[in-house]
Amino acid sequence: MEQTTSRVEVDGKTVELPIKKAALGANVIDMRTLQAQTGLLSFDPGFISTASCETKITYIDGDAGVLLHRGYPIDQLAEHSDYLEVCYLLLHGELPTAAQKQDFDYRVTHHTMVHEQMTRFFQGFRRDAHPMSIMVASVGALSAFYHDSTDIFDPHQRMIASMRLIAKAPTLAAMAYKYSIGQPFNYPRNDLDYASNFLHMCFAIPTEPYAQNPIVSRALDRIFILHADLAQVASTSTVRLAGSSGADPFACIAAGVASLWGPSHGGANEAVLRMLAEIGSPDRIPHFLARAKDKSDPFRLMGFGHRIYKNYDPRAKIMQRTAREALAELKVSDPLVDVALELERIALSDDYFVSRKLFPNIDFYSGIILKAMGFPTSMFPALFAVARTVGWVAQWKEMIEYPKLRMGHPSQLYVGEPQRKYKPIEFRDV
């Protein structure tokens, strides 16, 4: 990788720091010798201006609205691939041949069952437990059942663990859902594709046959593709940081699930549905849009704009079309869907939102689709976790295979009390 240097002057002393060239996007200043040369540290809360790793997996340009997986634009993948092909791409770096795709699909499909003792594990949870609390615990518990894939320094075991996590995440999420509504677990079926199998595990009941809908399955498959990876977001960075200590892969992915649970991350589409419920009906939209424009009003328009994408989220364009296809197929009659579609129409024609590039994002559309499919809002982050598992696994695997791997150890700016002398308390009778 080509390198140049930058010069930084500190207290009259000039130090040189290497500049590492990026294949796409911003170059980075290598700060690793800054403290040794100057005695100073860089300060970057939230690591917004810090590149924590080198990666070949995902590239994002939020200003241009670009998302690439291994160099392939997300819209092309969502249009022409299925989720497992994207999984193969993220893990291996290249799209599979027909034979490789068939083998990969077979391996994932035949790893979807979990150990039967896991069913008893679920009985320890309260029925009203949030699905993500169950996901955190059950994903972490996988390491107690699959000791043959926890040696992170064995490439074969790393790949087995990766396959198991991708395969078993939907099974665990479906079990969490079924447990929460008091219905029996459905075993996975090897004759169904990834998305159809998940829908079957969630919605089939023993008393009647479950009819698969290919349009709905394709919509869910696209949701999985569009959430597969998003570079170094909070949950992915958490997985990498946990993995840098040598923790087993199941524990690392459980840490990612925990981070994803936050309302600013995986709970974003839950917030969209809560906002739509607060609005209530299309005739109330102008009132809430006026509130959204009032900076003194705490109301915020959820599902519009994006922290990373300062232009139209490329995933949202695909999800918008997918939402219309799925809603037409499902023929749902839901006032919240009516509110969402009218809100989208008005906001996209309102100069206040257009000029500020506050476009509907992927969370806005995915929340509508998932609700129309019959998922409660509490399941939205769990579905997100199913989709993102491959991204976490690919990032974890890349980190472990990095030749200069070091355990993560962020520094800090201490602003507390200076060193003080301890004075023992003198106890006496009162």
Disulfide bonds with the S-S distance in Angstrom:
none
